[in-house]
């Protein structure tokens, strides 16, 4: 563990020593200078303090034999055998990276009565599906699911483990990573792999103001979670992989959690599955003006979404928020109305097939990623656009000519 060592014998003058640390982490205990709980290990004292007084000591970095770790594993997220589509998206990315380093792609499938579903996963080009089929895994409980993931990793040593950023995935991934004292990067938007199998993990950080590039070169496996609609699912192929049924010790499946009842969630249409989306941004001045944006969405058969300021104002349902703190979407068409284009928002929609932006600021960041940009006041543009769409609909022949 890193620490600051203070060489008491080298202290020649006590004056000004406490001011060396801008965080007030230095104090006197009798005749000894010590650090307190405010120390942030910033190393400024070792850099700016008197020569020979402060020394930063760090533990030697452990060396991992990367040749012992091979394969990219994808956790299969499912609900009673119905596989979440984020799983297929991760398989697509895993196949892309595996081709660069000549590694196999694995799928880890755990649950009860799921064995017959494994062939569906093979159709997406997975080399091997490891199935843990046991009654104790009927419902997600964190202890047995983590134990099963740990068992798989210990047996097969994948260099990378990808998990969907779902409710289950966000619970399972950090628990499993902690078992191996390795790192986990959550909500990655870009993944790539180097020739030495180090995983490049890129995600927005500090409120979306920067893109953080994260690596864990001294640890294996490397964990990452990815939201739905970030990557594309691969095309189905003739299966060439195999299904391996895995045994699991009963004691591994013990849990202090008892599932008393499972209540099905009321079905609802999510903006994540919408093919056309119209987004209201800060340029919408009043809550009643949301009706204008809604009118455009209705004419296009689109879903209405919103940015964070409008959600916080209570003008839209939080389930319709797009961005880092909302949903990630990948529609065929997205029209943004009065959206500036902050990274916090664009991280959730840059994979759209066609982006059309309406904004009166020519320097708005949204124009940097838009395929079609319209500069102007949305209160002038939307009524004209709606009028033209309505006129087009009236002139369309609704009967099939003989």
Secondary structure as GFF3:
##gff-version 3
##sequence-region A 1 402
A	DSSP	beta_strand	3	6	.	.	.	ID=ss1
A	DSSP	three_ten_helix	8	10	.	.	.	ID=ss2
A	DSSP	three_ten_helix	18	20	.	.	.	ID=ss3
A	DSSP	beta_strand	26	29	.	.	.	ID=ss4
A	DSSP	beta_strand	32	35	.	.	.	ID=ss5
A	DSSP	alpha_helix	44	48	.	.	.	ID=ss6
A	DSSP	beta_strand	54	57	.	.	.	ID=ss7
A	DSSP	three_ten_helix	66	68	.	.	.	ID=ss8
A	DSSP	beta_strand	72	75	.	.	.	ID=ss9
A	DSSP	beta_strand	78	79	.	.	.	ID=ss10
A	DSSP	beta_strand	82	83	.	.	.	ID=ss11
A	DSSP	alpha_helix	85	101	.	.	.	ID=ss12
A	DSSP	beta_strand	105	111	.	.	.	ID=ss13
A	DSSP	three_ten_helix	115	117	.	.	.	ID=ss14
A	DSSP	alpha_helix	118	122	.	.	.	ID=ss15
A	DSSP	beta_strand	128	133	.	.	.	ID=ss16
A	DSSP	three_ten_helix	135	137	.	.	.	ID=ss17
A	DSSP	alpha_helix	142	156	.	.	.	ID=ss18
A	DSSP	beta_strand	160	164	.	.	.	ID=ss19
A	DSSP	alpha_helix	167	179	.	.	.	ID=ss20
A	DSSP	beta_strand	184	185	.	.	.	ID=ss21
A	DSSP	beta_strand	190	193	.	.	.	ID=ss22
A	DSSP	beta_strand	199	205	.	.	.	ID=ss23
A	DSSP	beta_strand	210	214	.	.	.	ID=ss24
A	DSSP	beta_strand	222	226	.	.	.	ID=ss25
A	DSSP	beta_strand	242	245	.	.	.	ID=ss26
A	DSSP	three_ten_helix	250	253	.	.	.	ID=ss27
A	DSSP	three_ten_helix	271	273	.	.	.	ID=ss28
A	DSSP	beta_strand	276	280	.	.	.	ID=ss29
A	DSSP	three_ten_helix	287	289	.	.	.	ID=ss30
A	DSSP	alpha_helix	290	300	.	.	.	ID=ss31
A	DSSP	beta_strand	303	306	.	.	.	ID=ss32
A	DSSP	alpha_helix	308	312	.	.	.	ID=ss33
A	DSSP	three_ten_helix	318	320	.	.	.	ID=ss34
A	DSSP	beta_strand	333	337	.	.	.	ID=ss35
A	DSSP	alpha_helix	343	346	.	.	.	ID=ss36
A	DSSP	beta_strand	354	359	.	.	.	ID=ss37
A	DSSP	three_ten_helix	365	368	.	.	.	ID=ss38
A	DSSP	beta_strand	372	375	.	.	.	ID=ss39
A	DSSP	alpha_helix	378	395	.	.	.	ID=ss40
###
